[in-house]
């Protein structure tokens, strides 16, 4: 993967700033890291920023407003990519979505939401 050094530096610096923003949000207690909590906050319009790992995927289905997560190798017939539903809810309610290097979000299993309040 070849990226212009100026662009690579820009991305690296932006991601360092995002990590600082995440740390600040954790200190303020406005972070959701559980996938069902993320879905609920996004559905309720309380999503300020959704951080997603570049290669993150979330397979499963929605039952009674709860995410039923499935391992990709055990995909059920009604299984789908849940990340798209979450992203749509965030955007529909005026939130932002930021993609980051996967390793930076390992602690959060690939996805993290900063709430508005």
PyMOL commands that set and color helices and strands:
alter all, ss='L'
color gray80, all
select helices_A, chain A and resi 5-28+35-43+72-74+82-92+102-108
alter helices_A, ss='H'
color red, helices_A
select strands_A, chain A and resi 31-32+47-53+59-63+66-69+80-81+96-100+111-115
alter strands_A, ss='S'
color yellow, strands_A
deselect
rebuild
show_as cartoon
